[in-house]
Amino acid sequence: MKLYNKSELRYSRIFFDKRPPAYAFILIFSTLATLIIAFAVSAYLPKNYIVKARGTSVITGTEYVSALSNGKIVTLHKKEGDSVKAGEVILSLSSGQEGLQTESLTKQLDKLKAKESLFQKYEQSLNEKVNYMANSGEEQEYYGKVEYYLSQLSSENYNDGSQYAKLQEEYTKLNKLVAEKSQLETDLSSYQSQLANLEAELATLSVQETAETNSDSETNSSSTDSSPNSIQLEQLNTKISEVKTKIETTTSSIQGKGTEIESLQSSIREMERSYNDPTSQAYNTYAQLISELGTARAANNKSITELEANLGISTGQDRGLTVSASSDGTLHYVTPLKQGMSVQQNQTVAEIAGSDREAYVEAFVLATDISRVTVGAEVDIAITGVNSQKFGTLKGAVTQIDSGTITQETQNGNVSLYKVVVALEELTLKKDEEIVVLQKDMPVEARIVYDNETYLDWILELLSFKQ
């Protein structure tokens, strides 16, 4: 192998005239193939332009449970992570005074309700005219009133039964007259039908008689004997006359019955008015006693209503000393609770996650970047603390953008942010046997895609070959 120095190689064609070795061809062709493949891939491989925003995951189907009153925890009925059903008691509180007011109100309410049964017994005595009241205790007052009313009835010999019997007799007469009038109207209708049939038959025979008379005149034949049609006409006229007489008689009878019915109805109305509105002293006493009973009953019912309202408030306060599950699901205490700890009114003590859960992400975008974000934009969600290169990202889309900003205090001062809601397509990331499930309130980074292009276009723009 010959060695050349620098001066010998300056104007030499040794390298240009010599055939390159095989590995040089391989290197050249592999480089060209790599460039062609890279060019082809860059024409289709997208380059996304994104807006990054921090946020947290939100799980729907989660309900919070709060205490309705102040108290000390006396019993923890459910532990962290237990499955609960709606209405089940989670924990019990004590205020130290529960039950005292409720017991007092219950006793007063029972006493007033017992008085209502006394009123019913008193009213029954007045209506049935029998003294069912006892001449002792709380009933003694009403016993005397019933006895006074019964004594007045006895002294006046006020007999409702006799008036009622007379009234029933008049009703019987009225019903009989109405039935007779109805029968007469039926007969009248029958007579009128007969009259119509007879008149139609008479008209037919009259036409036949006229035709026969004309025929005899033409043949110049005469006969002194009456024709059969003439005899029938006379008979029909007689029947028609009889039916008309019956119709007139029946019509007159119907009018007479109507007059009797009106007179009897007027008499019945007077008897009913006298029966229903007696003017006796006993009736006035009865009306006064019933009026007093109504006043006493109204006052008693008002007291019952007020006591029931107070009892409901008291019971509600006692019920507020138990914290119950608002829905079915898994229980999670917001803060660790132990027996003897104090709980404030309206304090949130737990949350219940239902079985039908969906998740979305609440991300907060800087006000300077919100113009690039649109509803429907694709979003990649990276879970903080999870290797995105290994597990990838969750896919989603922007579904809502708040109309206003919220202010957040940071180390660099206050910043204005827009809340953006991102709906997720799935909640799990998987790599081989490893699975990561998105949980409630996990910190995430939302990468909102607002534009994209191919890497080929990007390279051409860098080289100023494309605007």
Secondary structure per residue as TSV (DSSP state, phi and psi in degrees):
chain	resnum	aa	ss	phi	psi
A	1	M	-	360.0	128.2
A	2	K	-	-92.2	139.9
A	3	L	-	-103.3	139.5
A	4	Y	-	-117.5	144.8
A	5	N	-	-93.2	176.6
A	6	K	H	-65.1	-40.0
A	7	S	H	-69.0	-29.0
A	8	E	H	-76.3	-26.4
A	9	L	H	-90.1	-9.2
A	10	R	T	-62.4	-44.7
A	11	Y	T	-114.0	25.6
A	12	S	-	-93.5	151.1
A	13	R	-	-107.8	23.4
A	14	I	H	-60.8	-46.5
A	15	F	H	-74.3	-28.1
A	16	F	H	-81.3	-29.6
A	17	D	H	-91.0	-12.8
A	18	K	S	-88.5	141.3
A	19	R	-	-75.1	130.0
A	20	P	-	-64.7	155.8
A	21	P	-	-72.9	168.8
A	22	A	H	-64.3	-36.6
A	23	Y	H	-65.9	-26.2
A	24	A	H	-67.8	-40.0
A	25	F	H	-63.4	-41.3
A	26	I	H	-62.4	-43.3
A	27	L	H	-63.4	-41.5
A	28	I	H	-65.8	-48.0
A	29	F	H	-66.9	-38.2
A	30	S	H	-66.6	-36.8
A	31	T	H	-65.7	-43.1
A	32	L	H	-63.2	-41.9
A	33	A	H	-63.3	-41.0
A	34	T	H	-63.2	-41.6
A	35	L	H	-65.7	-39.7
A	36	I	H	-66.0	-44.8
A	37	I	H	-63.5	-43.2
A	38	A	H	-62.6	-37.8
A	39	F	H	-64.9	-43.8
A	40	A	H	-65.8	-42.8
A	41	V	H	-66.3	-40.4
A	42	S	H	-65.3	-21.0
A	43	A	T	-73.3	-19.4
A	44	Y	T	-117.9	-22.1
A	45	L	-	-73.8	120.6
A	46	P	E	-81.6	148.7
A	47	K	E	-116.1	115.8
A	48	N	E	-91.2	140.8
A	49	Y	E	-104.2	123.2
A	50	I	E	-124.2	158.1
A	51	V	E	-113.7	123.7
A	52	K	E	-92.0	139.7
A	53	A	E	-146.2	137.3
A	54	R	E	-84.0	150.2
A	55	G	E	-168.6	-170.8
A	56	T	E	-136.6	157.7
A	57	S	E	-85.0	145.3
A	58	V	E	-126.0	129.5
A	59	I	E	-103.8	119.2
A	60	T	S	-77.2	166.3
A	61	G	S	82.3	12.0
A	62	T	E	-106.5	127.7
A	63	E	E	-118.1	142.6
A	64	Y	E	-94.4	149.9
A	65	V	E	-119.8	128.6
A	66	S	E	-123.2	155.3
A	67	A	-	-81.3	137.7
A	68	L	S	-87.7	-13.3
A	69	S	S	-152.1	167.9
A	70	N	-	-76.6	150.0
A	71	G	E	172.7	173.8
A	72	K	E	-106.2	137.1
A	73	I	E	-69.4	122.0
A	74	V	E	-106.6	-27.7
A	75	T	E	-147.9	131.3
A	76	L	E	-100.8	104.4
A	77	H	-	-79.6	-26.6
A	78	K	S	-127.8	145.1
A	79	K	-	-101.5	167.0
A	80	E	T	-57.3	130.0
A	81	G	T	87.4	-2.4
A	82	D	-	-71.9	149.9
A	83	S	E	-83.9	130.4
A	84	V	E	-125.2	158.7
A	85	K	-	-115.7	156.3
A	86	A	T	-57.9	129.9
A	87	G	T	95.7	-14.4
A	88	E	-	-70.2	141.6
A	89	V	E	-77.6	127.2
A	90	I	E	-91.0	-46.4
A	91	L	E	-151.7	156.7
A	92	S	E	-116.1	140.1
A	93	L	E	-115.1	166.9
A	94	S	E	-141.0	131.2
A	95	S	-	-102.4	-9.1
A	96	G	S	89.4	-8.1
A	97	Q	-	-128.5	8.4
A	98	E	T	-67.7	142.6
A	99	G	T	93.3	-24.4
A	100	L	H	-68.8	-51.1
A	101	Q	H	-67.3	-37.9
A	102	T	H	-61.4	-41.5
A	103	E	H	-64.5	-42.6
A	104	S	H	-64.9	-43.9
A	105	L	H	-66.1	-35.3
A	106	T	H	-64.6	-40.6
A	107	K	H	-63.7	-44.2
A	108	Q	H	-63.0	-39.8
A	109	L	H	-66.2	-40.7
A	110	D	H	-62.8	-37.3
A	111	K	H	-66.5	-41.5
A	112	L	H	-69.0	-37.5
A	113	K	H	-67.6	-34.0
A	114	A	H	-65.2	-33.9
A	115	K	H	-66.8	-30.1
A	116	E	H	-64.7	-38.5
A	117	S	H	-65.6	-32.9
A	118	L	H	-64.8	-40.6
A	119	F	H	-62.1	-41.4
A	120	Q	H	-63.7	-40.5
A	121	K	H	-66.0	-39.1
A	122	Y	H	-65.4	-43.7
A	123	E	H	-65.0	-39.2
A	124	Q	H	-62.1	-39.0
A	125	S	H	-62.9	-42.3
A	126	L	H	-67.5	-41.6
A	127	N	H	-71.7	-39.7
A	128	E	H	-90.5	-3.1
A	129	K	T	57.9	38.1
A	130	V	-	-134.5	131.7
A	131	N	-	-85.7	102.7
A	132	Y	-	-93.2	-2.7
A	133	M	-	-79.1	153.8
A	134	A	-	-93.2	144.3
A	135	N	S	-88.1	50.3
A	136	S	S	-165.3	159.5
A	137	G	G	64.9	-147.6
A	138	E	G	-69.6	-21.0
A	139	E	G	-81.7	-11.5
A	140	Q	H	-62.3	-38.4
A	141	E	H	-59.8	-45.3
A	142	Y	H	-76.8	-24.4
A	143	Y	H	-62.1	-44.7
A	144	G	H	-64.9	-38.1
A	145	K	H	-66.9	-41.6
A	146	V	H	-65.1	-40.9
A	147	E	H	-63.0	-39.3
A	148	Y	H	-63.1	-44.2
A	149	Y	H	-63.9	-42.4
A	150	L	H	-67.0	-34.9
A	151	S	H	-66.3	-37.4
A	152	Q	H	-65.7	-39.8
A	153	L	H	-61.4	-42.5
A	154	S	H	-66.3	-41.0
A	155	S	H	-69.3	-31.5
A	156	E	H	-90.8	-5.0
A	157	N	T	49.7	44.9
A	158	Y	-	-78.9	107.1
A	159	N	-	-111.9	103.0
A	160	D	H	-70.5	-27.1
A	161	G	H	-65.8	-41.1
A	162	S	H	-65.9	-42.6
A	163	Q	H	-63.8	-39.5
A	164	Y	H	-64.5	-41.0
A	165	A	H	-63.2	-43.4
A	166	K	H	-61.8	-40.9
A	167	L	H	-63.2	-38.4
A	168	Q	H	-66.7	-37.1
A	169	E	H	-62.3	-42.6
A	170	E	H	-64.0	-38.7
A	171	Y	H	-64.0	-36.8
A	172	T	H	-63.8	-44.7
A	173	K	H	-60.9	-42.5
A	174	L	H	-61.9	-44.1
A	175	N	H	-63.2	-37.9
A	176	K	H	-64.6	-44.0
A	177	L	H	-64.1	-40.7
A	178	V	H	-62.7	-40.5
A	179	A	H	-65.0	-42.7
A	180	E	H	-63.4	-41.8
A	181	K	H	-63.7	-40.4
A	182	S	H	-62.3	-39.6
A	183	Q	H	-66.2	-40.7
A	184	L	H	-62.9	-39.6
A	185	E	H	-64.8	-35.5
A	186	T	H	-65.8	-44.1
A	187	D	H	-62.1	-41.4
A	188	L	H	-60.5	-42.1
A	189	S	H	-62.4	-38.3
A	190	S	H	-66.4	-43.0
A	191	Y	H	-63.2	-40.7
A	192	Q	H	-64.5	-36.2
A	193	S	H	-66.6	-42.2
A	194	Q	H	-61.5	-43.1
A	195	L	H	-60.5	-41.9
A	196	A	H	-63.5	-41.8
A	197	N	H	-65.1	-43.6
A	198	L	H	-64.5	-41.2
A	199	E	H	-65.0	-36.6
A	200	A	H	-65.7	-42.5
A	201	E	H	-64.6	-39.4
A	202	L	H	-62.2	-41.2
A	203	A	H	-63.6	-39.1
A	204	T	H	-64.9	-46.4
A	205	L	H	-64.9	-35.0
A	206	S	H	-62.6	-40.0
A	207	V	H	-64.6	-43.1
A	208	Q	H	-64.1	-42.6
A	209	E	H	-61.1	-41.3
A	210	T	H	-63.4	-40.9
A	211	A	H	-64.7	-41.5
A	212	E	H	-66.9	-38.7
A	213	T	H	-62.0	-43.9
A	214	N	H	-63.6	-35.9
A	215	S	H	-68.1	-40.7
A	216	D	H	-66.2	-35.7
A	217	S	H	-65.7	-38.4
A	218	E	H	-68.8	-34.2
A	219	T	H	-90.2	0.2
A	220	N	T	55.3	33.7
A	221	S	-	-106.0	142.1
A	222	S	-	-129.0	152.4
A	223	S	-	-145.7	136.7
A	224	T	S	-88.5	-11.9
A	225	D	S	-83.3	148.5
A	226	S	-	-73.8	139.6
A	227	S	-	-77.8	160.3
A	228	P	H	-59.4	-36.5
A	229	N	H	-64.0	-34.8
A	230	S	H	-66.1	-39.8
A	231	I	H	-63.8	-43.4
A	232	Q	H	-64.1	-37.1
A	233	L	H	-62.9	-41.6
A	234	E	H	-63.9	-40.6
A	235	Q	H	-65.1	-41.9
A	236	L	H	-64.4	-40.2
A	237	N	H	-63.3	-37.1
A	238	T	H	-65.0	-45.7
A	239	K	H	-62.7	-42.0
A	240	I	H	-61.8	-40.7
A	241	S	H	-63.0	-41.7
A	242	E	H	-64.5	-43.8
A	243	V	H	-64.0	-39.9
A	244	K	H	-63.5	-37.4
A	245	T	H	-63.5	-42.9
A	246	K	H	-62.8	-40.3
A	247	I	H	-62.4	-44.4
A	248	E	H	-63.9	-41.4
A	249	T	H	-64.6	-44.3
A	250	T	H	-65.2	-41.1
A	251	T	H	-61.9	-41.4
A	252	S	H	-64.2	-39.7
A	253	S	H	-65.2	-40.4
A	254	I	H	-61.7	-44.0
A	255	Q	H	-62.6	-39.2
A	256	G	H	-64.5	-43.1
A	257	K	H	-63.0	-39.3
A	258	G	H	-61.1	-40.9
A	259	T	H	-63.8	-42.7
A	260	E	H	-62.7	-41.7
A	261	I	H	-62.9	-45.1
A	262	E	H	-61.4	-41.4
A	263	S	H	-64.2	-42.9
A	264	L	H	-68.4	-38.1
A	265	Q	H	-63.0	-40.3
A	266	S	H	-62.4	-41.6
A	267	S	H	-64.3	-40.5
A	268	I	H	-64.5	-40.9
A	269	R	H	-61.2	-41.0
A	270	E	H	-63.9	-41.9
A	271	M	H	-65.8	-40.3
A	272	E	H	-65.1	-41.0
A	273	R	H	-62.1	-40.7
A	274	S	H	-68.7	-35.5
A	275	Y	H	-73.8	-41.8
A	276	N	H	-83.1	-23.9
A	277	D	S	-123.0	64.7
A	278	P	-	-68.4	147.8
A	279	T	-	-108.1	21.4
A	280	S	-	-74.2	160.6
A	281	Q	H	-65.0	-34.8
A	282	A	H	-63.8	-40.2
A	283	Y	H	-66.7	-40.0
A	284	N	H	-61.7	-39.2
A	285	T	H	-63.8	-42.9
A	286	Y	H	-59.9	-45.5
A	287	A	H	-62.3	-39.7
A	288	Q	H	-66.1	-43.6
A	289	L	H	-64.6	-40.0
A	290	I	H	-65.5	-38.4
A	291	S	H	-63.9	-44.9
A	292	E	H	-62.1	-38.1
A	293	L	H	-63.4	-41.6
A	294	G	H	-62.7	-40.0
A	295	T	H	-64.4	-45.3
A	296	A	H	-64.5	-39.2
A	297	R	H	-68.1	-39.4
A	298	A	H	-63.3	-42.7
A	299	A	H	-63.9	-39.7
A	300	N	H	-66.0	-42.4
A	301	N	H	-65.2	-36.5
A	302	K	H	-63.2	-42.8
A	303	S	H	-64.2	-39.1
A	304	I	H	-62.8	-43.3
A	305	T	H	-62.0	-43.5
A	306	E	H	-64.6	-42.6
A	307	L	H	-66.0	-39.2
A	308	E	H	-64.4	-37.3
A	309	A	H	-65.0	-45.3
A	310	N	H	-64.5	-37.6
A	311	L	H	-66.4	-37.9
A	312	G	H	-63.5	-40.0
A	313	I	H	-64.7	-44.7
A	314	S	H	-64.0	-42.7
A	315	T	H	-65.8	-38.7
A	316	G	H	-62.9	-37.4
A	317	Q	H	-65.6	-40.3
A	318	D	H	-67.3	-38.4
A	319	R	H	-66.9	-28.7
A	320	G	T	-66.8	-11.1
A	321	L	T	-83.1	0.6
A	322	T	E	-118.0	134.3
A	323	V	E	-102.5	119.3
A	324	S	E	-114.5	157.0
A	325	A	-	-70.9	136.5
A	326	S	S	-88.9	-15.6
A	327	S	S	-159.5	174.3
A	328	D	S	-80.9	144.6
A	329	G	E	157.4	-162.1
A	330	T	E	-102.0	131.5
A	331	L	E	-86.1	137.0
A	332	H	E	-138.9	121.9
A	333	Y	E	-79.4	129.0
A	334	V	S	-65.1	-40.4
A	335	T	S	-127.4	147.2
A	336	P	-	-60.9	126.1
A	337	L	-	-115.6	143.6
A	338	K	-	-136.9	159.6
A	339	Q	T	-62.5	132.8
A	340	G	T	99.2	-13.6
A	341	M	-	-73.1	152.9
A	342	S	E	-93.8	141.2
A	343	V	E	-123.7	134.1
A	344	Q	-	-91.5	156.7
A	345	Q	T	-62.4	137.2
A	346	N	T	66.8	13.7
A	347	Q	-	-77.2	131.7
A	348	T	E	-76.3	120.5
A	349	V	E	-108.2	-24.9
A	350	A	E	-157.6	168.3
A	351	E	E	-135.3	150.2
A	352	I	E	-122.4	120.5
A	353	A	E	-95.5	120.5
A	354	G	-	-75.9	169.9
A	355	S	S	-75.3	-35.6
A	356	D	S	-89.2	93.3
A	357	R	-	-117.3	142.6
A	358	E	-	-128.6	155.1
A	359	A	E	-125.8	149.0
A	360	Y	E	-145.9	170.3
A	361	V	E	-117.0	133.6
A	362	E	E	-103.0	108.1
A	363	A	E	-109.9	152.1
A	364	F	E	-120.0	113.8
A	365	V	E	-100.2	139.1
A	366	L	E	-60.4	145.3
A	367	A	T	-60.8	-27.9
A	368	T	T	-73.7	-18.1
A	369	D	T	-105.1	-6.7
A	370	I	G	-66.3	-24.4
A	371	S	G	-65.7	-20.6
A	372	R	G	-86.7	-12.4
A	373	V	-	-96.3	133.0
A	374	T	-	-130.8	154.3
A	375	V	T	-66.4	132.3
A	376	G	T	98.3	-7.8
A	377	A	-	-65.0	143.0
A	378	E	E	-70.4	145.7
A	379	V	E	-137.0	135.8
A	380	D	E	-104.8	126.6
A	381	I	E	-106.7	116.5
A	382	A	E	-101.3	124.6
A	383	I	E	-79.7	124.9
A	384	T	T	-62.9	131.6
A	385	G	T	92.2	-6.6
A	386	V	S	-109.7	133.3
A	387	N	-	-67.3	106.5
A	388	S	H	-69.2	-29.3
A	389	Q	H	-66.1	-30.1
A	390	K	H	-89.8	-48.7
A	391	F	H	-96.6	-16.6
A	392	G	-	83.5	-161.8
A	393	T	-	-128.8	161.4
A	394	L	E	-83.7	144.1
A	395	K	E	-97.7	145.3
A	396	G	E	-163.3	-172.4
A	397	A	E	-149.3	149.2
A	398	V	E	-72.3	125.7
A	399	T	E	-112.7	-18.5
A	400	Q	E	-155.8	140.4
A	401	I	E	-127.8	124.7
A	402	D	E	-62.5	149.1
A	403	S	E	-81.2	-13.9
A	404	G	E	-134.1	173.0
A	405	T	E	-101.3	161.7
A	406	I	E	-121.1	151.3
A	407	T	E	-102.4	130.6
A	408	Q	E	-123.8	134.4
A	409	E	E	-88.8	128.6
A	410	T	E	-127.4	-180.0
A	411	Q	T	-66.0	-27.8
A	412	N	T	-93.7	9.2
A	413	G	E	113.6	-170.9
A	414	N	E	-82.8	138.6
A	415	V	E	-125.6	148.7
A	416	S	E	-97.1	131.3
A	417	L	E	-129.8	148.7
A	418	Y	E	-105.8	133.6
A	419	K	E	-84.3	130.0
A	420	V	E	-121.8	130.7
A	421	V	E	-99.3	129.2
A	422	V	E	-118.6	120.5
A	423	A	E	-84.1	137.5
A	424	L	E	-101.9	144.7
A	425	E	S	-82.4	-31.6
A	426	E	-	-151.1	167.1
A	427	L	S	-117.5	2.1
A	428	T	E	-123.2	146.6
A	429	L	E	-116.3	135.2
A	430	K	E	-134.2	136.9
A	431	K	E	-141.3	108.8
A	432	D	T	57.2	-117.8
A	433	E	T	-92.5	-7.0
A	434	E	E	-90.6	135.9
A	435	I	E	-130.9	133.7
A	436	V	E	-117.4	124.5
A	437	V	E	-109.0	130.4
A	438	L	-	-68.6	126.2
A	439	Q	-	-109.6	169.3
A	440	K	T	-65.2	138.2
A	441	D	T	66.1	19.5
A	442	M	-	-74.7	135.4
A	443	P	E	-71.3	138.4
A	444	V	E	-138.5	166.2
A	445	E	E	-120.3	121.0
A	446	A	E	-94.7	125.4
A	447	R	E	-109.7	96.8
A	448	I	E	-88.2	121.7
A	449	V	E	-84.8	116.5
A	450	Y	E	-106.7	-14.3
A	451	D	E	-162.4	160.1
A	452	N	E	-155.8	159.0
A	453	E	E	-155.2	169.9
A	454	T	E	-81.3	158.5
A	455	Y	H	-66.5	-26.9
A	456	L	H	-64.5	-45.1
A	457	D	H	-62.6	-38.6
A	458	W	H	-63.4	-43.2
A	459	I	H	-66.4	-41.9
A	460	L	H	-63.6	-35.4
A	461	E	H	-67.8	-37.6
A	462	L	H	-64.5	-35.4
A	463	L	T	-86.4	4.4
A	464	S	T	64.3	24.1
A	465	F	S	-87.4	-10.1
A	466	K	-	-145.8	138.2
A	467	Q	-	-88.2	360.0
